[in-house]
Amino acid sequence: MSLAPPSNPPAAGAVEAVIAIPVRNEAERIAACLGAIDAQAGLRPGSLGLVLFLNNCTDGTVEIVEAMRTGMSLPVRVFVVEFEGANAGWARRAAMDAAAEWLEAEQGTGTILSTDADSRVPPDWVARNLAVLEAGADAVAGRVTLDAEEAAQLPGSLLARGRLEDAYDDILTEVEARIDSDPHDPWPCHRTTIGASLSVRLDAYRRVGGMPAIPLGEDGAFVAALIRAGLHVRHARDVVVTISARLTGRAPGGVADTIRSRCELPDALCDARMEPLHRAVFRYFWRSRIRRLHGEGRLRRSMAWRVALAIPAAAARDIAALPGADMAVAEAERVSPRLVYRPLGPRALPAQIKRGRILVTTMRLAAGLRDGFAALLIGRRGPTRRQIPAPAPRGG
């Protein structure tokens, strides 16, 4: 492994946040990626650093990075690696570990941000992530949107399917947020987990052992580990990154493979989360129920949940003994035959969306009536209390 000397813009205090990017054969897009990062606004000069982990590049990416990095307005550290066993999770972990070590050497605290070399972040991307973290989150999962010019070249049927999936995903997310609410990740939120837009506090990153070095799904596994550890992950809808809509990607099983497979197999099943509405509601209800029982210390004593979910008694005892509610929920979903995901095919989406919209409308109305009734009660009680005369002072 070789490490290029860091670029040296004028020093203005310690680095407080570092963007970590794994890079492999991105000669066509790396310049746009770096230009977008260099345009970050709303930050103290010198507070942002960049780590580029170049692995197994053979297309001129290294030369482009070398030509650009010294002219950038932020300090850049470049690692160049050749490794036959490289995979997406390994590369992202290496980049984020390097960012963590940089922060630890500077001041021992800070934020690690992750994006991809074929992505373009908006000028306020870092500032928006930091604002959410400062509001109390330990990590931020952002959303992504396809590059408009590249997406325009995709089949219209694929884009139509994408719109249906997005609509149904929004419905499921709101239903989940209203049934199994998380005060640290309230609606409006989303459920996207993608390495192209992640940020995490340094201490939270170290607490869960860093990014999993697995070939596929490292980003989802990382966020799941944060949640199991009791850390607060905010799925912020206003943190959005533009990603490539290409059909040939660098990581097997990534976004490019998903797009290509759905072009080749238009009726391929949706993601696991896209299950029928009644199954989703059942799942969210029992998640909420398990959390409540766990918080009240009654998960071991109450076995109704075990029977309803067809969980064996021994497994239920193990679940009840877990220290965290999120851990208990995750294990219950893993072992319950009634919580197995059965994803939809795309043809089923319109009907599920119609039912979901009816349910969401009903839930919103119910919430509005509940809030209005509560406000009415408070309004009635308030004047009554104020009309009670104060006791007369003692003495003469």
Disulfide bonds with the S-S distance in Angstrom:
none
